[in-house]
Each structure stands twice: as structure tokens, then as C-alpha cells.
Amino acid sequence: MSGRNSILVGATGALVILSSAGCTRDTSHLEPVPPNTDPLVFSDGFGEGVDFRAFLGSDLTALSFDTSEHYQGTTSLKVAVPGPGNYAGGAFPTGSIRDLSGYNALTFWAKASQVATLDIAGLGNDNTGTSKYEASWSGIPLTTTWTKYAVPIPLPARLSQERGLFFFAEGPEGGAGYNLWFDESKFENVPGISNPRPVMETRTVGSFVGANIKVTGTQTTFSVGGADRTVSHLPGYFTFASSADSVAVIENGEVQVVGGGTATITGKLGAVDVLGELVVNVVAAPSEAAPTPLHPVADVVSLFSNSYPNAVVDRWSADWDRADVTDFAIAGNDVKTYTNLIFAGIEFIAAPIDATQMTHFHLDLWVPGGSVFRIKLVDFGADGAFAGGDDVEHELTFNASSTPPLSAERWIGFDIPLSDFTRLTTRGHLAQLVISGNTGTAYVDNIYFHK
């Protein structure tokens, strides 16, 4: 089908290849198919093979064709931005791969029914969740007159096989919806785009062999017509290098930790050095699994263990904590591995634990070092809500002189009488477990209540 004047919502397609055995032909004399360098996204209709795919949770009716408003020609794309509680947004992918490496920017014309700020617009997103080269401009100022906008491409050479042509997302302004229009969207070479200044977030992380770490905060600022314009983008536009391939290797912005030691990850955008670096410190990891629990299943309420059915846990690392968590296996046994640990919030708010019949809390811990580790239990009370007036909590601290003592590079079994949590005066609606300390990394397993 042409798709030149169609809007598809959540559409998917499949290529069916039919073959017959026993038939061959000599194709050595055929010329290679030339790359598709078509720059058009929209002009009075979609470019060849282009359709619209709304983002999950967006207003599926927001986009339409409008023949009463247009920058040139006869038709524009109208976006009816909804009111509070919803948003408009989606991607404009093409069914066939395009070679966009010969252009330095995505351009489009836009206007709005009021002065507004477009949340985000960009390229390289085909709404499949697999895009490697998404790039976007955020906080785009819109006026009530048609204005041309350009989103610089961080490194055009990366877009030799691209399907994601254009995307946008916008919510209500000032608590109300409004209309905006797009027209004449295409790729082109825009004069005056220069002076790229690429950056990545500088950070130092503790990790372990087998872990994967993502490079974050990748963006490039360009001079566009004499003014700075910052494009946020996926790390795939950068070429990365590791100071120690025996410790960490990197591909498409994801670091794989392969050995012990320290590695520094740096990057380039083409020939331009990226400002910032990722330092990976790989610490020791347990070589043996934690001891297998022996309590009868009927006497246990488990949060995490291969030995018991586990209760529902909402988050193993809450939005408000300062830690990273990874699922890891040691000798075939699952563990939760916390790195960059200052404090980690484990939440089971949707299904609070009733531990009124339990007598102990258990957690197995392995740390590479450090002098203090803390365990806090929080009960939200009968209302089941944080800060509802009936919350109680208690935190216990463990060190070299505690029972059990904190020590490095061995499994420690904390089997704590719940009576030790003296300020935890109710246990019928336990909703949070918080672990903290200065160990940096913590491997935890067999987290449960028992009697």
C-alpha cells in the first residue's frame, strides 16, 4: 500500500518471503540496488512508505490532516494536544531502510494556536524499542506563526540504514490543551551547523564481573546559525574505547565487565573527543552460592530466594534510593547485586507483608569490604500509606563487633529476631526494607521472614 496519505496507529507489518526449491539464477551481472536517500517525511502527505505510530499511553486521536492550515502546498499535520492527564506523541517510521548519511539535520516547519514549548522532537526513533540512533531537541519554542526548526544530526554517517524519521511528544500547556501543526518535514543539509561539543556523564561506578553498565548523559551541543543548540542522543553516535579491555569492553554504549581491575571508558564523536568519562572499578565477587535455607516452606514468607515461593516486590531499587541493582547468578543460584550502594529501598507496598506470626527476619550478605551495614524495616500501618500517621520503623546497624559481625568476602547469615527491631511495634503491614552502608557493593540472597 502507498501510505502517502494514511495514518496508522500501532500498526505493524511483516515481510513474507516465498521461495521455491530447485530454481537458481545467475545474479553476478546485476548492479547493486542504489541506497534510498529520499529525505521526505511529510509534504501534503507522508513520504513514500511513511506512517504514524502513536506512543504507548498517548491520545490515539490527536493527529490528523488539516487542509485549512499549511506552510505551503495544501495540507499540514494537525496535533490536537489533549488536556491534563494525557499527551500527544508518536513516531513517523518508514517501511524501507533509508540512507540519511548525506544530510546534517532533520527540519520541519511548525506553528501553534498559542505560544507554547514543544516538549521534544527528533529523529531515529521507529517506536520499536530497538532504536540505536535516537536524537532529540527538547523545549522547542513555538509561536503562532510558521517557523522552521532544525535538529542537527550528531554524526550523519550513523544513519546509513535508518527507519525512524521523525518523532515528537507534547503535553498540555498551562493546564490546558491546544493545537499545533507540522509541515514540510524532511532531511537536508542546513548551512551554519558547526562546532560540535559532545559530552557524556562523568561517573565512577563499582561493579562486578558479568555486569553490564550503560553510558549515560550523552549529548552534543552545536552552533546553529550562531546560537547553541543541544541535542540529546543515544550513545550509539559515539565511538568508545576502554583503557583496559581485560576489565571492560563496550559496544553501542553498553559496558560489559569481563575481569577484575579498573577501566576508564572514553569516547569520540567522529574525530572530536567527548568530554566526560566512565570509570569502572571491578570488585571481588563470591565464588560460591549462599547457604541453602532449611526452614519449612509453611514457616516462611519470602521476598527473594530460590528455595521458597516469593511474595510480590514492587521495586528492588526505589526511585528515591541511591544504588543500582542487577540480577546475577552465582553457581546457578540467583542473587540481587547492589552496586554504588549508599542506600537502597526495596518496596512491597502493593502487597504488604503480614509478619505478625513470624519471629525472625533473614538476609544473606556478601560484601567486598566496608565497615558498616544497616537493615531497616518499615511498617506503613493499617492505612497502608506512607506517612499516614501510623507508620513505624526500626534500623539495625552491623559492624565488626556486632552479632553477627560484619566481615568481607564471605557469606554472612543475618538471622535477626524481629524483637530486636524494638521500634517496629506493628508488623502487619510491612512495606519497605532499606539496606545501606559503606560497602559500595552488596550481594544479597535469601531474604525472608520465618518462625
C-alpha positions as MATLAB code, in Angstrom:
seq = 'MSGRNSILVGATGALVILSSAGCTRDTSHLEPVPPNTDPLVFSDGFGEGVDFRAFLGSDLTALSFDTSEHYQGTTSLKVAVPGPGNYAGGAFPTGSIRDLSGYNALTFWAKASQVATLDIAGLGNDNTGTSKYEASWSGIPLTTTWTKYAVPIPLPARLSQERGLFFFAEGPEGGAGYNLWFDESKFENVPGISNPRPVMETRTVGSFVGANIKVTGTQTTFSVGGADRTVSHLPGYFTFASSADSVAVIENGEVQVVGGGTATITGKLGAVDVLGELVVNVVAAPSEAAPTPLHPVADVVSLFSNSYPNAVVDRWSADWDRADVTDFAIAGNDVKTYTNLIFAGIEFIAAPIDATQMTHFHLDLWVPGGSVFRIKLVDFGADGAFAGGDDVEHELTFNASSTPPLSAERWIGFDIPLSDFTRLTTRGHLAQLVISGNTGTAYVDNIYFHK';
ca = [
       0.000    0.000    0.000;
       1.171    3.519   -0.659;
       0.838    5.049    2.837;
       1.282    8.528    1.394;
      -1.987    9.754    2.854;
      -2.592    7.259    5.643;
      -2.261    7.459    9.401;
      -1.672    4.140   11.145;
      -1.911    3.794   14.904;
       0.075    0.956   16.442;
       0.443   -0.699   13.021;
       2.901   -3.491   12.443;
       3.968   -5.202    9.267;
       5.667   -8.434    8.297;
       7.678   -9.285    5.208;
       6.749  -12.710    3.817;
       9.402  -14.328    1.619;
       8.303  -17.097   -0.721;
      10.892  -19.436   -2.176;
      10.869  -22.461   -4.458;
      13.429  -25.231   -4.406;
      15.393  -26.248   -7.450;
      15.468  -22.871   -9.231;
      18.665  -20.834   -9.442;
      19.758  -17.869  -11.479;
      22.996  -16.078  -12.140;
      22.849  -12.661  -10.437;
      26.537  -11.775  -10.784;
      25.828   -9.373  -13.629;
      23.219   -7.368  -11.705;
      24.047   -3.908  -10.391;
      23.566   -3.369   -6.620;
      20.371   -1.621   -5.634;
      21.175    2.065   -5.037;
      20.576    3.295   -1.479;
      17.278    5.030   -0.767;
      18.288    8.600    0.078;
      14.753   10.046   -0.035;
      14.740   12.933    2.513;
      10.959   13.418    2.741;
       8.925   12.781    5.882;
       5.836   14.892    5.150;
       4.727   17.373    2.490;
       0.979   17.448    1.749;
       1.121   13.785    2.754;
       3.557   11.258    4.109;
       6.675   10.394    2.169;
       6.853    7.034    0.462;
       6.423    4.217    2.963;
       5.987    6.545    5.964;
       3.221    6.121    8.537;
       2.449    7.361   12.051;
       2.641    5.143   15.134;
       1.358    6.652   18.357;
       3.375    6.194   21.533;
       2.006    3.942   24.242;
      -0.379    5.832   26.509;
      -0.759    8.821   24.187;
      -4.012   10.188   22.742;
      -4.590    7.961   19.716;
      -6.849   10.547   18.033;
      -4.520   13.538   18.365;
      -3.085   13.518   14.816;
      -4.998   14.422   11.668;
      -4.545   16.019    8.258;
      -5.554   19.701    8.033;
      -6.226   21.437    4.717;
      -7.073   24.788    6.327;
      -3.612   25.339    7.843;
      -0.347   24.765    5.983;
       3.018   26.401    5.466;
       2.970   25.608    1.769;
       1.086   23.265   -0.504;
      -2.374   22.164    0.595;
      -2.096   20.093    3.787;
      -0.385   20.047    7.178;
      -0.355   17.644   10.111;
      -2.533   18.896   12.952;
      -1.902   17.762   16.524;
      -4.743   18.319   18.985;
      -2.751   18.323   22.208;
      -5.079   16.981   24.926;
      -5.736   18.471   28.334;
      -4.334   17.334   31.699;
      -3.822   13.627   32.200;
      -2.856   12.815   28.632;
      -0.389   13.748   25.923;
       0.116   13.540   22.163;
       3.094   11.829   20.629;
       4.387    9.224   18.260;
       6.934    8.266   15.648;
       6.960    8.504   11.853;
       8.880    5.410   10.678;
       9.346    4.209    7.136;
       8.811    0.672    5.973;
      12.016    0.627    3.916;
      15.510    1.477    5.103;
      16.784    4.919    4.142;
      20.341    6.176    3.833;
      20.299    9.573    5.549;
      24.065    9.845    5.946;
      24.267   12.636    3.374;
      22.240   15.119    5.472;
      23.211   17.071    8.576;
      19.765   17.870   10.018;
      16.104   16.976   10.269;
      14.000   20.051    9.522;
      10.329   20.868    9.893;
       8.006   23.843    9.947;
       5.653   24.293   12.883;
       3.191   26.713   14.453;
       0.768   26.614   17.386;
      -2.583   28.095   18.351;
      -0.775   29.823   21.239;
       2.768   30.487   22.347;
       3.975   27.143   23.696;
       7.018   24.960   24.318;
       7.138   21.636   22.487;
       8.412   19.001   24.907;
      10.525   17.053   22.428;
      11.050   16.365   18.735;
      13.717   14.425   16.947;
      14.791   11.545   14.742;
      15.994    7.955   14.919;
      13.020    6.550   16.861;
      10.977    3.953   14.973;
       8.759    3.117   18.005;
      10.023   -0.460   18.212;
      12.168   -0.007   21.315;
      15.265   -1.110   19.389;
      16.456    2.242   18.021;
      20.198    2.876   18.308;
      20.457    6.415   16.979;
      17.670    8.438   18.534;
      18.489   12.157   18.765;
      16.213   14.918   20.003;
      15.818   18.593   20.824;
      13.809   19.407   23.951;
      11.990   22.577   24.971;
      11.351   23.874   21.459;
       9.763   27.355   21.457;
       6.591   27.513   19.339;
       4.825   30.661   18.179;
       1.577   31.370   16.358;
       3.413   31.873   13.046;
       5.062   29.279   10.867;
       8.721   28.823   11.852;
      11.393   26.492   10.538;
      13.226   24.257   13.019;
      16.346   22.136   12.563;
      17.513   19.214   14.690;
      21.228   18.615   13.996;
      22.255   15.003   13.394;
      25.117   14.210   15.800;
      27.008   12.025   13.300;
      25.255   11.575    9.923;
      27.376    8.542    8.985;
      25.480    6.507   11.582;
      22.195    6.904    9.654;
      23.052    4.829    6.589;
      20.292    2.296    7.432;
      17.569    4.129    9.323;
      13.793    3.684    9.620;
      12.974    6.235   12.323;
      12.475    9.538   10.537;
      10.696   11.875   12.959;
       9.056   11.757   16.384;
       7.507   14.175   18.849;
       5.762   14.283   22.212;
       3.805   17.120   23.794;
       1.524   17.594   26.791;
      -0.879   20.353   27.816;
       0.371   23.892   28.375;
      -0.772   25.822   31.424;
      -3.172   23.035   32.371;
      -4.992   23.083   29.030;
      -4.758   21.534   25.599;
      -4.077   23.419   22.377;
      -3.374   22.801   18.677;
      -0.072   22.638   16.868;
       0.772   21.941   13.243;
       3.743   20.383   11.418;
       4.542   20.824    7.739;
       7.366   20.269    5.262;
       9.389   17.827    7.336;
      12.489   16.413    5.669;
      16.216   15.796    5.942;
      18.560   18.306    4.386;
      21.942   19.991    4.631;
      21.463   23.139    6.686;
      24.161   25.839    6.439;
      25.559   27.162    9.704;
      25.586   23.938   11.763;
      29.081   23.681   13.242;
      31.293   23.350   16.318;
      30.038   20.056   17.827;
      30.793   19.721   21.560;
      29.953   16.158   22.640;
      29.665   15.178   26.302;
      28.857   12.128   28.432;
      28.130   11.944   32.129;
      31.295   11.604   34.192;
      30.895    8.990   36.897;
      32.728    6.269   38.769;
      30.894    3.019   39.414;
      31.689   -0.098   41.348;
      30.819   -3.277   39.505;
      31.472   -6.999   39.222;
      32.430   -9.483   36.533;
      29.444  -10.256   34.327;
      27.669   -6.960   34.890;
      26.504   -4.580   32.169;
      26.719   -0.800   32.625;
      25.191    1.818   30.369;
      26.909    5.052   29.397;
      24.588    7.905   30.376;
      24.097   11.612   29.699;
      25.207   11.555   26.057;
      24.517   14.788   24.183;
      26.121   17.188   21.738;
      25.848   20.967   21.549;
      26.093   22.563   18.107;
      26.314   26.101   16.882;
      23.233   26.569   14.688;
      23.204   29.909   12.930;
      25.426   31.333   15.667;
      23.318   30.083   18.609;
      23.942   26.971   20.721;
      21.535   24.060   20.349;
      21.884   20.927   22.470;
      20.815   17.572   21.063;
      20.358   14.696   23.492;
      21.008   11.330   21.882;
      21.707    7.666   22.434;
      25.359    6.698   22.968;
      25.465    4.858   19.629;
      26.617    8.050   17.918;
      29.871    7.895   19.898;
      32.811    5.577   19.304;
      34.042    4.346   22.684;
      37.326    2.990   23.923;
      38.288    1.163   27.102;
      41.614    1.715   28.817;
      41.637   -1.968   29.761;
      39.827   -4.459   27.551;
      40.707   -7.171   30.053;
      38.456   -5.376   32.558;
      35.654   -3.858   30.472;
      34.640   -3.810   26.818;
      31.980   -1.579   25.297;
      29.603   -1.755   22.343;
      26.735    0.616   21.469;
      27.171    2.470   24.743;
      26.876   -0.603   26.981;
      29.869   -1.739   29.005;
      30.370   -5.424   29.711;
      32.577   -6.158   32.702;
      34.851   -9.113   31.870;
      37.603   -9.050   34.505;
      38.924   -7.560   37.715;
      40.604   -4.177   37.978;
      39.810   -0.649   36.786;
      38.919    0.581   33.301;
      38.190    4.079   32.037;
      35.694    4.439   29.179;
      36.136    7.434   26.881;
      34.501    8.426   23.615;
      34.733   10.311   20.361;
      32.104   11.844   18.083;
      33.824   11.245   14.765;
      37.223   12.864   15.362;
      36.045   15.065   18.264;
      36.836   13.966   21.810;
      33.849   13.527   24.111;
      34.009   15.457   27.376;
      33.498   13.108   30.318;
      34.407    9.538   31.201;
      33.088    6.438   32.898;
      35.427    4.806   35.405;
      34.590    1.186   36.211;
      36.051   -0.329   39.389;
      35.522   -4.071   39.454;
      35.400   -5.545   42.939;
      35.583   -9.100   44.178;
      32.538  -11.343   43.855;
      31.508  -14.507   45.700;
      32.573  -17.749   44.083;
      30.058  -19.871   45.999;
      26.320  -19.530   46.438;
      24.803  -18.575   49.777;
      23.869  -21.495   52.049;
      20.546  -23.131   51.198;
      17.828  -22.300   53.782;
      16.368  -25.225   55.710;
      13.191  -23.758   57.221;
       9.940  -25.475   56.177;
       8.040  -23.656   53.451;
       4.986  -23.313   55.716;
       7.054  -21.287   58.201;
       8.424  -18.752   55.706;
       7.265  -15.560   53.991;
       9.927  -14.950   51.356;
      10.822  -11.803   49.445;
      13.691  -13.348   47.464;
      15.034  -16.893   47.493;
      15.335  -19.826   45.131;
      14.201  -22.070   47.987;
      10.713  -20.615   48.556;
       7.790  -19.045   46.672;
       8.385  -15.290   46.684;
       5.954  -12.527   47.569;
       5.333   -9.663   45.141;
       8.015   -6.975   45.337;
       7.215   -3.697   43.565;
      10.778   -2.413   43.246;
      14.169   -3.749   44.262;
      15.631   -0.270   43.855;
      13.156    2.527   44.572;
      13.114    5.815   42.678;
      14.303    7.665   45.776;
      17.306    5.494   46.630;
      20.967    5.777   45.734;
      22.019    2.403   44.415;
      21.989    0.258   41.282;
      20.677   -3.294   41.337;
      21.376   -6.177   38.964;
      20.112   -9.745   38.861;
      23.073  -12.081   38.944;
      23.679  -15.837   39.278;
      26.397  -17.409   41.386;
      26.925  -21.135   40.977;
      23.450  -21.321   39.435;
      21.797  -19.501   42.341;
      20.065  -16.139   41.818;
      21.231  -13.142   43.843;
      20.482   -9.432   43.905;
      23.653   -7.396   43.426;
      23.726   -3.781   44.601;
      26.491   -1.520   43.320;
      27.208    2.145   44.096;
      25.291    1.426   47.282;
      24.587    4.249   49.680;
      21.038    3.212   50.496;
      18.601    1.005   48.580;
      14.842    0.949   49.005;
      13.099   -2.395   48.465;
       9.343   -1.799   48.268;
       6.403   -4.204   48.525;
       3.710   -1.567   49.034;
       1.102   -3.062   46.679;
       1.082   -6.302   48.694;
       2.339   -5.558   52.224;
       3.763   -8.426   54.262;
       1.921   -9.608   57.354;
       4.711  -10.834   59.624;
       2.727  -10.886   62.872;
       3.165  -14.667   63.149;
       6.841  -14.583   62.212;
       9.670  -14.430   64.742;
      12.761  -13.688   62.639;
      13.998  -11.757   59.620;
      16.709  -13.392   57.498;
      19.122  -11.996   54.889;
      22.337  -13.495   53.485;
      25.001  -10.895   52.654;
      28.375  -10.912   50.873;
      30.411   -7.682   50.662;
      33.903   -6.997   49.256;
      34.744   -4.574   52.072;
      33.404   -1.767   54.234;
      32.871   -1.287   57.946;
      29.119   -0.810   58.379;
      25.882   -2.274   57.031;
      22.324   -1.356   58.077;
      18.964   -3.080   57.769;
      15.711   -1.149   58.243;
      12.142   -2.482   58.238;
       9.177   -0.136   57.745;
       5.512   -0.872   58.528;
       3.007    1.507   56.873;
       0.263    0.703   59.374;
      -3.356   -0.239   58.799;
      -3.929    2.554   56.253;
      -1.216    1.044   54.038;
       0.109    4.501   53.127;
       3.471    6.132   53.703;
       3.343    8.937   56.298;
      -0.273    8.132   57.098;
       0.281    8.767   60.796;
       0.579    5.130   61.848;
       3.957    4.252   60.273;
       6.652    2.591   62.400;
      10.218    1.616   61.556;
      13.463    0.444   63.096;
      17.010    0.191   61.764;
      19.785   -2.105   62.994;
      23.475   -1.440   62.416;
      26.102   -4.147   61.923;
      29.879   -3.775   62.140;
      32.929   -5.766   63.169;
      31.750   -6.042   66.788;
      28.039   -6.723   66.179;
      26.239  -10.047   66.263;
      26.756  -11.370   63.710;
      29.941   -9.417   62.897;
      30.304   -7.745   59.509;
      33.245   -9.166   57.583;
      34.357   -9.107   53.959;
      34.420  -11.755   51.243;
      32.271  -14.389   52.907;
      28.557  -15.049   53.192;
      27.076  -13.702   56.428;
      23.719  -15.004   57.525;
      21.725  -12.348   59.353;
      19.004  -14.256   61.205;
      17.569  -11.466   63.336;
      14.814  -11.826   65.947;
      12.076   -9.387   64.992;
      12.009   -8.366   68.644;
      15.399   -6.701   68.036;
      13.568   -4.141   65.869;
      12.226   -2.562   69.060;
      10.506    0.441   67.456;
       8.757   -1.796   64.928;
       5.711   -2.055   67.185;
       3.436   -3.312   64.385;
       4.315   -5.908   61.729;
       1.019   -6.476   59.953;
       1.677   -4.115   57.020;
       5.399   -4.261   56.310;
       6.004   -2.348   53.065;
       9.696   -1.421   52.878;
      13.108   -2.904   53.500;
      16.015   -0.443   53.346;
      19.640   -1.549   53.235;
      22.536    0.888   53.485;
      26.173    1.226   54.490;
      29.652    1.941   53.171;
      30.351   -1.387   51.482;
      29.809    0.053   47.982;
      28.731   -3.329   46.649;
      26.469   -5.886   48.334;
      25.331   -9.318   47.164;
      22.103  -10.343   48.920;
      20.151  -13.582   48.872;
      17.545  -15.490   50.872;
      15.566  -12.518   52.138;
      12.613  -13.794   54.141;
      10.647  -13.790   57.390;
      10.250  -17.048   59.288;
       9.111  -18.574   62.554;
];
